[in-house]
Amino acid sequence: MPGSKHDLDADLARLDAHVIGPEEYDDIPELTDEWFAKAIPHIGGKPVVRGRPKSASPKQQVTLRLDGDVLERFRAGGAGWQSRINEALRQAVGIAYGGFSEDPERGIDPPHDQRRRPR
């Protein structure tokens, strides 16, 4: 470790002035796609977490058989049809959930209050 700040400044200036020659390239590892895939990016000294955040209540994958017309109705609403089925099931069993669609074409009615409304 250098004895004073002056020594450190002189070392840094010498390093800045150094030009890497062709013979020194063999010492530098090749940065491949595999190397970058394993890299952990950091911002402000902290690792950046990649991917979707973990849910407090994760979904569970199940296999479920539904009538074709029911499935067709939900799929006709476009993307998010599986979430709409989940919302409809929550509504049917009386479990509150904030992600309901207000669009009647999407296949379910939002629970505006706790009372069951006739269809």
N, C-alpha and C positions, 0 to 999 in steps of 0.2 A: 504494500500500500504506500503511495507517495507520502513523503513527509510533510508537504505543505500544498496549499492550493496552487501556488506557482508551478510546482512540479506537475500537478494534474493538468493545468492549462497547457503546459509545454507538451505533455504526452498526447493530449487531445489534438493539438495543432499538428503534431507529427502524424497522427493517425488520419486526420483530415487530408493531409497532403499526400498520403500514400495512394498510389495507383496500382490496382490489382493487375498483375501481369498474367500472360497466358499460362505459365507454369503453375500458377496458384489456383486456376479454375478447377483442377482435379480435387482440391481440398473442399470445394463447395458441393454439398449434396444436391442432386437433381430434385426439383420440386414437382412431383408427379400428382396426378389426379387422386391417387390413393392417399398420398401425404395430406392433400387438402381435405379429403373426406374425413380424415382422422383429427384434423385440427380443431381446436376449441377456441372460437373467437372470444375476445375480451373487450369490454368497454369500461373505461375507468378502473381497470385493474380487477374487474369482476367478470367471471365467465358469463357469456350470453346464453341463456337457455333457449334451445331451438325447439320448434314444434308447438303444438297446441297445449295450452296449460291443462293440467290435470283437473278433472271435474270433482267437486265435492261429493256429487252423487252420480257416479258413472253409470251409463246404460249397460244393460246385460243383453248379450246376443241370445236370441231364441229362434227356434223354428216353429212357425205358426201357419196353419192352413186356414185360408180365408176363402169365402165365396168369390167367384170370378167377378160378379157384378160389383161387389163391395170394393175389391181391389182396383177394378177399372175406374170406379168413381174417384177414389183417392189419387190414382195415377194421373187422371185427367186434369187434376189441379196443378200439374207440373212438379218442378223440383220441390223437395221437402215433403213428399207424400208420406214417407215413413214417420216423420215427426208429427204430421197431422193425424196419423193413425194413433200414435202415442197420446196425443192431446185428446182425441175422441175417447180412448179407453180411460184416461184420467177423468174425463167429464162423466163417463158412464158410471164409474165407481165412486164419484163424488170427491175426488182428490183435487184440490186447488192447484192451479199452475198458471203462471203469468204469460206463457208464450202462445196464447190462442190467436187464431186468425179471425179477423172481422169479415173476411170475404166469404159469403155464403156459397160461392162456387167451389170453394176449396174443400168442402165435404163435412164440416162440423160447425156447430154454433158455439160462440164463446159463452162462458158462464157469467152473465151479467149480474146474477145474484145467486143465492144458495138454493132457491126454489126450483123444482123441476118444471119445465114448461112442456105442455103437450105439443107433439109434432103434427 
